[in-house]
Amino acid sequence: LPPGWLAGGKAGTARLPGWSDPQTGAWLENVNQVGITAGNQAWALLALLHCYEASGRAESAYLDAAQEMGEWLETHCRSEAGAGGYTAGYDGWEPAPLKLTYKSTEHAVDIYAAFTWLHRLLPGDTKWAARAAHAQAFIAAMYDSQAGRFWTGTEDDGVTLNTSVFVLDCQVWPLLALGSAGAAYSPALTYAGGTMRAAAGYAFGAFDTHGAWSEGTAFTALACGLSGDAASEQALLTFLANGRDASGGLFATDVPSLATGIFTSDGLPWIYYRRLHAAPTAWFVCAARRVNPYADFVAPVQPRLRAVTGTVFTNALPEVFADAEKITVKGLPAGLKYNAVTRLIEGVPSKAGEYTVVISATGVEPEPVTITVEALPAWAQ
C-alpha cells in the first residue's frame, strides 16, 4: 500500500503516517512521521483559522480546535530558558515520545503568526497576545544584526546558538509573518540573495546551492512582491513556472537531490528529491496571487487593491462596514460581485483596467476604493 493509505480503506478517515513494506507486508512507521513538531502544529492551527474565516466566522469548531492546538503548544513547548520561545516538539510513539529540546527560529515565526491571529479573533483574551510576544522575543534574539541574518535556532540545550547551518525560511518568513515589524529584518532577504541563490532560484540554505528549492523560491518570490520588488518576484515566478509538471504541480527541487545540511533525530540526512510536492505548489499559488498565508484569510480593503484577470479574487469590506446594514457596492470590475452572506467582494475578474468602487451602507459614509485589475502574466497562461 502506498504512503497515505486510508485507515481501513475508508474514505474520510485519517491518513496513516507510514507505509506498507512490499516484501514483508508489514506496516512501517518513521519516528519523525509520527511525531509532532511545533512549527507544523502552528501551520495546522493557521489552516484551521483560514477555514474559520472561510466559513464567515460561522463554524466555531474550527476556532475551538485552533485554540486547543494553541494550548497544546503553550503547555508542552513553551520555554523560559535562554531567549525563551518554544521547544521543537516531540518524536516517536505514544505513550512516551521523545521531547525535542532544541528551538527553531522558523517554529517561533509560525507560532507567533498563529497566536497573533488568535488574538485578533479573540481580543478580549489577552493570553494570546502575551504568548505571541513570547515567540516574537525569541525571533528578535535570533537575529544577528551585524551580519543581517537569522540564526536557525539553538542546540539541544535550548540556549546555545546553532551556528552550523543557515536556512532560507529563517531569513524570509519573519518578513512575511511579522507585518510592519518585519521591515526591520529586511537585510536578511539580502543575505539570502548573497548566500543561498541557486541559478535562477534559491536553495534550501547555504549548505548546498547546486540546485533550487522550489518551496523556498516561491515564498521568496512572495516576499519580493509584497515588498515592492516586482522585477525579482516575476523572475522567480517565471523560473518556477518553466519547471512545472504537466499536472501543474511543482517539484521539490530542480536537481535529482538537494541536501539541507540538517539531520533528523534518527540520524538520517534531510534531503529533497525531484518529486512532485504539495508545499512548493501551494506557495507558488500564494506568490502568484500575492496572498500571505500568515496573514488573515482576506486582507482588509485598502484604498487601492490589486487583482489579476482569470484568477480568484477575495477581499473583505473595511472594518467600518462590519455591522452595517443595507450594504451596496457599485462599480466593480466585470467578474466580481459583492456577496451579502459572506460580506466579501469575490469572483474572477475578466477585464484589465483600473476601477473606482464605491461602498456604502445605512448610516456609514460612502467609501471609494480603487481596484486595479492586471492582465494575466504570460508565464501563467
C-alpha positions as CSV (number, residue, x, y, z in Angstrom):
1,L,0.0,0.0,0.0
2,P,1.3,3.5,-0.8
3,P,2.1,6.2,1.8
4,G,-1.1,8.0,2.9
5,W,-3.1,4.8,3.0
6,L,-6.6,5.4,4.5
7,A,-7.3,3.6,7.7
8,G,-9.4,0.5,6.8
9,G,-9.6,1.8,3.2
10,K,-12.5,4.0,4.2
11,A,-12.9,7.4,2.7
12,G,-13.0,10.3,5.2
13,T,-10.6,8.6,7.7
14,A,-7.3,10.0,8.7
15,R,-4.3,9.1,6.6
16,L,-1.8,6.9,8.5
17,P,1.8,8.2,8.8
18,G,3.6,5.2,7.4
19,W,3.9,2.7,4.6
20,S,3.5,-1.0,3.8
21,D,6.7,-2.9,3.1
22,P,6.1,-4.6,-0.3
23,Q,8.3,-7.5,0.6
24,T,7.1,-8.4,4.1
25,G,3.6,-6.8,4.1
26,A,4.5,-5.2,7.4
27,W,3.3,-1.8,8.3
28,L,6.2,0.6,8.9
29,E,6.3,4.0,10.6
30,N,9.1,6.5,10.9
31,V,9.9,8.1,14.2
32,N,9.6,11.6,12.6
33,Q,6.4,10.9,10.8
34,V,4.5,10.0,14.0
35,G,6.0,12.9,15.9
36,I,4.7,16.5,16.4
37,T,6.9,19.5,15.6
38,A,5.9,22.9,17.0
39,G,6.1,24.6,13.6
40,N,3.8,22.0,11.9
41,Q,1.4,22.3,14.7
42,A,1.3,26.0,14.2
43,W,0.7,25.7,10.5
44,A,-2.2,23.3,11.1
45,L,-3.5,25.9,13.6
46,L,-3.3,28.5,10.9
47,A,-5.1,26.3,8.4
48,L,-8.0,25.9,10.9
49,L,-8.2,29.7,11.3
50,H,-8.3,30.0,7.5
51,C,-11.2,27.6,7.5
52,Y,-12.9,29.5,10.2
53,E,-12.5,32.7,8.2
54,A,-13.7,31.0,5.1
55,S,-16.9,30.0,6.9
56,G,-17.7,33.6,7.5
57,R,-16.6,33.0,11.1
58,A,-19.7,30.9,11.5
59,E,-18.2,27.4,12.0
60,S,-16.9,27.8,15.6
61,A,-15.5,24.3,15.7
62,Y,-12.5,25.5,13.6
63,L,-11.8,28.2,16.1
64,D,-12.2,25.9,19.1
65,A,-9.8,23.3,17.6
66,A,-7.3,26.0,16.9
67,Q,-7.4,27.2,20.5
68,E,-6.9,23.6,21.7
69,M,-3.9,23.3,19.5
70,G,-2.5,26.6,20.8
71,E,-3.0,25.4,24.3
72,W,-1.0,22.2,23.5
73,L,1.9,24.3,22.2
74,E,1.8,26.5,25.3
75,T,1.7,23.6,27.7
76,H,4.2,21.3,26.0
77,C,6.6,23.5,24.2
78,R,6.9,26.9,26.0
79,S,10.4,27.5,27.4
80,E,11.8,30.2,29.7
81,A,15.4,29.1,29.2
82,G,17.7,31.4,27.4
83,A,15.8,33.7,25.0
84,G,12.5,31.9,25.8
85,G,10.5,30.8,22.8
86,Y,9.2,27.3,22.2
87,T,10.9,23.9,22.0
88,A,10.6,21.9,18.8
89,G,8.0,19.3,19.8
90,Y,8.2,15.5,20.1
91,D,9.4,12.5,18.1
92,G,8.2,8.9,18.4
93,W,5.2,6.9,19.6
94,E,2.8,7.3,22.4
95,P,2.7,6.9,25.3
96,A,6.4,8.0,25.7
97,P,7.5,10.2,22.8
98,L,10.9,11.8,22.9
99,K,10.9,15.6,23.7
100,L,12.8,17.7,21.2
101,T,14.6,20.3,23.3
102,Y,16.2,22.5,20.6
103,K,14.4,25.6,19.5
104,S,13.8,26.7,15.9
105,T,13.5,30.3,14.6
106,E,11.1,29.0,11.9
107,H,8.9,27.4,14.5
108,A,8.8,30.6,16.5
109,V,7.7,32.5,13.4
110,D,4.9,30.1,12.8
111,I,3.8,30.2,16.4
112,Y,3.9,34.0,16.5
113,A,1.6,34.2,13.5
114,A,-0.8,31.6,14.9
115,F,-1.1,33.3,18.3
116,T,-1.3,36.8,16.8
117,W,-4.2,35.7,14.6
118,L,-6.0,34.1,17.6
119,H,-5.6,37.4,19.5
120,R,-7.1,39.3,16.5
121,L,-10.1,36.9,16.7
122,L,-10.3,36.9,20.5
123,P,-9.2,40.4,21.5
124,G,-10.6,40.0,25.0
125,D,-8.4,37.0,25.7
126,T,-5.1,38.7,26.3
127,K,-3.1,35.5,26.8
128,W,-2.7,35.0,23.0
129,A,-1.1,38.4,22.7
130,A,1.3,37.6,25.5
131,R,2.2,34.3,24.0
132,A,2.8,35.8,20.6
133,A,5.1,38.3,22.3
134,H,7.0,35.4,23.9
135,A,7.6,33.9,20.5
136,Q,8.5,37.3,19.0
137,A,11.1,37.9,21.6
138,F,12.8,34.7,20.6
139,I,12.7,35.7,17.0
140,A,14.4,39.0,17.8
141,A,17.0,37.2,19.8
142,M,17.9,35.0,16.8
143,Y,18.6,38.0,14.6
144,D,22.3,38.8,14.0
145,S,22.1,42.5,13.3
146,Q,25.8,42.7,12.4
147,A,25.6,40.1,9.6
148,G,22.0,40.9,8.7
149,R,20.8,37.3,9.1
150,F,18.9,35.0,11.3
151,W,20.4,32.1,13.2
152,T,18.5,28.8,12.6
153,G,17.8,28.4,16.3
154,T,19.5,26.7,19.2
155,E,21.2,23.5,20.1
156,D,19.5,20.8,22.2
157,D,20.1,22.8,25.4
158,G,17.7,25.5,24.1
159,V,20.2,28.2,24.8
160,T,23.4,27.8,22.7
161,L,23.1,29.2,19.2
162,N,23.1,26.7,16.3
163,T,25.8,28.2,14.1
164,S,26.3,25.1,11.8
165,V,23.7,25.8,9.2
166,F,21.8,28.8,7.8
167,V,18.5,28.2,6.0
168,L,16.2,30.2,3.7
169,D,12.9,30.1,5.6
170,C,14.5,31.6,8.7
171,Q,15.6,34.6,6.6
172,V,12.3,35.1,4.7
173,W,9.4,34.0,6.9
174,P,9.9,36.7,9.6
175,L,9.3,39.3,6.8
176,L,6.0,37.7,5.9
177,A,4.8,36.9,9.5
178,L,5.7,40.0,11.5
179,G,3.8,42.5,9.4
180,S,5.3,46.0,9.7
181,A,7.7,44.8,12.3
182,G,9.3,42.5,9.7
183,A,10.7,45.5,7.8
184,A,13.5,45.8,10.4
185,Y,14.8,42.4,9.2
186,S,14.8,43.2,5.5
187,P,18.7,42.7,5.4
188,A,18.0,39.0,5.9
189,L,16.5,38.9,2.4
190,T,19.6,40.5,1.0
191,Y,21.8,38.0,3.0
192,A,19.8,35.1,1.5
193,G,20.3,36.6,-2.0
194,G,24.0,36.6,-1.5
195,T,24.5,33.2,0.1
196,M,21.6,31.0,-1.0
197,R,20.9,31.7,-4.7
198,A,20.9,28.6,-6.9
199,A,20.9,29.7,-10.5
200,A,17.6,31.5,-11.1
201,G,16.1,30.3,-7.8
202,Y,17.0,29.8,-4.2
203,A,18.5,26.8,-2.4
204,F,17.3,25.4,0.9
205,G,20.1,27.2,2.6
206,A,23.8,28.0,2.3
207,F,24.9,24.3,2.8
208,D,24.1,23.1,-0.8
209,T,23.4,25.6,-3.6
210,H,23.8,23.4,-6.6
211,G,20.0,23.2,-7.1
212,A,16.9,25.3,-6.4
213,W,14.5,24.5,-3.6
214,S,11.1,25.2,-5.2
215,E,9.2,25.9,-2.0
216,G,11.8,28.5,-0.8
217,T,12.0,30.1,-4.3
218,A,8.2,30.5,-4.2
219,F,7.9,32.1,-0.8
220,T,10.9,34.3,-1.6
221,A,9.0,35.5,-4.7
222,L,6.1,36.3,-2.4
223,A,8.3,38.3,-0.1
224,C,9.7,40.2,-3.0
225,G,6.3,41.0,-4.4
226,L,4.9,42.2,-1.1
227,S,8.0,44.4,-0.5
228,G,7.6,46.1,-3.9
229,D,10.4,44.3,-5.8
230,A,8.2,43.2,-8.7
231,A,11.1,42.5,-11.0
232,S,12.6,39.8,-8.7
233,E,9.1,38.5,-8.0
234,Q,8.3,37.9,-11.7
235,A,11.8,36.5,-12.4
236,L,11.4,33.9,-9.7
237,L,7.8,33.0,-10.7
238,T,8.8,32.6,-14.3
239,F,11.6,30.3,-13.3
240,L,9.2,28.2,-11.3
241,A,6.5,28.2,-14.0
242,N,9.0,27.0,-16.6
243,G,9.8,24.0,-14.4
244,R,6.2,22.9,-13.7
245,D,5.0,19.4,-14.3
246,A,2.2,18.9,-16.9
247,S,-0.2,18.4,-14.0
248,G,0.5,21.9,-12.8
249,G,2.4,20.7,-9.8
250,L,5.9,21.8,-8.8
251,F,8.8,19.5,-8.0
252,A,10.6,19.9,-4.6
253,T,13.8,20.7,-6.4
254,D,15.1,21.0,-10.0
255,V,18.0,18.6,-9.4
256,P,17.9,14.9,-8.6
257,S,18.6,15.5,-4.9
258,L,19.3,18.6,-2.7
259,A,20.8,18.4,0.7
260,T,19.7,20.7,3.5
261,G,22.6,20.3,5.9
262,I,20.2,19.1,8.6
263,F,19.9,15.7,10.1
264,T,16.7,14.3,11.6
265,S,16.5,12.8,15.1
266,D,17.1,9.3,13.8
267,G,20.5,10.4,12.3
268,L,19.4,10.4,8.7
269,P,20.2,13.4,6.4
270,W,17.2,15.6,5.4
271,I,17.2,15.5,1.6
272,Y,14.8,16.9,-1.0
273,Y,14.3,14.9,-4.2
274,R,12.9,15.9,-7.6
275,R,9.4,14.7,-6.8
276,L,6.1,16.5,-7.1
277,H,5.5,18.2,-3.8
278,A,2.4,20.0,-2.4
279,A,4.3,22.7,-0.5
280,P,6.1,24.4,-3.4
281,T,2.9,24.2,-5.4
282,A,0.9,25.9,-2.7
283,W,3.5,28.6,-2.1
284,F,3.6,29.2,-5.9
285,V,-0.1,29.8,-5.9
286,C,0.2,32.2,-3.0
287,A,3.1,34.0,-4.6
288,A,1.3,34.4,-7.9
289,R,-1.7,35.9,-6.2
290,R,0.4,37.8,-3.6
291,V,-1.5,36.1,-0.8
292,N,0.3,35.9,2.5
293,P,-0.8,32.7,4.4
294,Y,0.5,34.1,7.6
295,A,-2.0,37.0,7.4
296,D,-5.7,37.0,7.7
297,F,-7.9,34.9,5.3
298,V,-8.6,38.1,3.4
299,A,-6.8,41.4,3.8
300,P,-8.9,44.4,4.8
301,V,-9.9,46.6,2.0
302,Q,-7.2,49.2,1.3
303,P,-7.6,52.4,-0.8
304,R,-6.1,50.5,-3.7
305,L,-6.4,46.8,-4.4
306,R,-4.7,44.6,-7.0
307,A,-6.3,41.7,-8.9
308,V,-5.3,39.6,-11.9
309,T,-7.6,38.6,-14.8
310,G,-8.6,34.9,-14.7
311,T,-7.6,34.4,-11.1
312,V,-9.8,34.2,-8.0
313,F,-10.1,37.5,-6.0
314,T,-11.5,37.7,-2.5
315,N,-11.5,40.7,-0.2
316,A,-13.3,41.9,2.9
317,L,-15.0,45.2,3.3
318,P,-13.5,47.9,5.5
319,E,-14.0,47.4,9.2
320,V,-16.4,50.3,9.4
321,F,-18.9,48.2,7.4
322,A,-18.6,45.1,9.7
323,D,-22.0,45.5,11.3
324,A,-23.6,47.8,8.8
325,E,-26.9,47.1,7.1
326,K,-28.1,47.5,3.5
327,I,-24.6,47.5,2.1
328,T,-24.2,48.3,-1.6
329,V,-21.0,48.0,-3.7
330,K,-21.0,49.8,-7.0
331,G,-18.5,50.0,-9.9
332,L,-17.0,46.5,-9.5
333,P,-14.9,45.1,-12.4
334,A,-16.6,42.5,-14.6
335,G,-16.5,39.1,-13.0
336,L,-16.5,40.5,-9.4
337,K,-19.6,40.8,-7.1
338,Y,-20.4,41.6,-3.5
339,N,-21.6,38.5,-1.5
340,A,-24.0,39.8,1.1
341,V,-23.8,36.5,3.0
342,T,-20.1,36.4,3.5
343,R,-19.7,40.2,3.2
344,L,-16.8,39.6,0.7
345,I,-16.0,41.1,-2.7
346,E,-15.3,37.9,-4.7
347,G,-15.1,36.4,-8.1
348,V,-12.8,36.2,-11.1
349,P,-12.1,39.5,-12.9
350,S,-12.2,39.2,-16.7
351,K,-11.0,42.6,-17.9
352,A,-7.9,44.5,-17.1
353,G,-8.2,48.1,-16.0
354,E,-8.5,50.5,-13.1
355,Y,-11.9,50.7,-11.4
356,T,-13.2,53.0,-8.7
357,V,-15.6,51.1,-6.5
358,V,-17.9,52.9,-4.0
359,I,-19.0,51.0,-0.9
360,S,-21.9,52.4,1.1
361,A,-24.4,51.4,3.8
362,T,-27.1,52.8,6.0
363,G,-25.5,55.3,8.5
364,V,-22.0,54.9,7.1
365,E,-20.1,57.4,5.0
366,P,-19.6,56.0,1.4
367,E,-16.0,54.9,0.9
368,P,-14.3,54.8,-2.5
369,V,-11.8,52.0,-3.3
370,T,-9.6,51.6,-6.3
371,I,-9.2,48.1,-7.8
372,T,-6.5,47.7,-10.4
373,V,-7.0,44.6,-12.5
374,E,-3.8,43.5,-14.2
375,A,-3.6,41.2,-17.2
376,L,-2.5,37.6,-16.5
377,P,1.3,37.3,-16.9
378,A,2.5,35.4,-19.9
379,W,4.1,32.6,-17.8
380,A,0.7,31.9,-16.2
381,Q,-1.2,31.5,-19.4
